[in-house]
Amino acid sequence: STPPFAMVGSDNLPRLVYYTNSANLVYVQCQDQPCLTSIRTVLPTGTGAIVNGNIAAYKETGNTIQIFYVNKDVNSYKIRHITCTLATFPAADSCVAAADVNYTIASATPNPIIGVNQFAASRTSANLPRLLLSWNNNAAATPTQRLDIFNCTASTCATAGRQTLISSTVAGTYYKGLSLTLSTGNFALIDYWEVNSATAATLRFYQCNNTTCTSATKPASSPMALETLSGITGLAVGLTIITTTSSDFPAIVYSWKPGAAAPQSKVAICTNIACSSGTNFYSTLTNDSNPKILRLPSNDLRVFS
């Protein structure tokens, strides 16, 4: 499942965005810091349905939250968008859906495959969205699994430069647990699970070397394999979360469930921006298949919750 997205307004009160089992997209404006009292709003999501809970949200510089989600209607798969303008308590925040049609991913025929945890978002220093999506075109001749990045030219992402970072025609291969952040130069830093079967998965890191992530300029080491899990019957991979240290190096939390054993999570702190050598792996935490936050203050103290 997709965990809640948590953000703090200028009034120092939390805001939450999450997807429910009843297929609702919910926005919560907390009225105290523990969020014991709140205003809960079910957001309008337009025609069609959110695909497998694929939502993403972030707070812009200023007092605005942008929410994106993958939507399917009769004719196509789209990325849609809602803007929430934050107020100061006790006034209520205001959330407004953008035009019904935002960015079209693909036609609904043939029916593309977009699984759980296959969507992520971040923003540039100019508040332009960067969206990441894993999907299979389900073409009759050669089904292809793709990892695409969308370089949006406006906050609604109605138009975007689209790059396919990686693709595979190997049956049973898919990319999930996507996470995306940007370096100080607005270059995308990405991590994800590459799953090849129910018994094998590799955690990979992808570094972009320009702001539009064109493949011609990516480092030869990308995508870098950070950890490979194999030979575990019933292997299930979970979420990943990526951020950066004060040195602008990637720091990643990731999780998996090794068959019948307890869920596990691990922290990887890279010692260079390419994650190409000297990565420090911190001790595995059990019974935590959904890591929520990895926060790295200026002194690089790791805070995991």
Disulfide bonds with the S-S distance in Angstrom:
Cys30-Cys35 1.90
Cys84-Cys95 2.04
Cys152-Cys157 1.88
Cys208-Cys213 1.48
Cys270-Cys275 1.57
